[in-house]
Amino acid sequence: ANYYPGPNERQVTRDEARTVDGHAARLYEFNLSWDAPGYDASGERAAMLLIDVGRAAPALLYISIPNTHAELYGVIDRVLEDVDVL
């Protein structure tokens, strides 16, 4: 509620377990849409990748692209494929 205009609707596109550089991970991706005055965008695609890195706290990668730049949505998969755990 603090980061996105409301009301909004979320459509989950991926919610899956995966392995990242040999580490257990979880990918959660969704499209968010809203109709709020004062915003150029009416939605965005976001992806959260949570990775067990063997420490007390996991690593989190958050990618967010507004629909005003929807031509960049394909970059999400490219970024996710290039993640290395050090």
Stockholm file with secondary structure:
# STOCKHOLM 1.0

chainA/1-86         ANYYPGPNERQVTRDEARTVDGHAARLYEFNLSWDAPGYDASGERAAMLLIDVGRAAPALLYISIPNTHAELYGVIDRVLEDVDVL
#=GR chainA/1-86 SS CCSSCSSEEEEEEEEEEEEETTEEEEEEEEEEEECCTTCSCSEEEEEEEEECCSSSSCEEEEEEEEGGGGGGTTHHHHHHHTCCCC
#=GC SS_cons        CCSSCSSEEEEEEEEEEEEETTEEEEEEEEEEEECCTTCSCSEEEEEEEEECCSSSSCEEEEEEEEGGGGGGTTHHHHHHHTCCCC
//
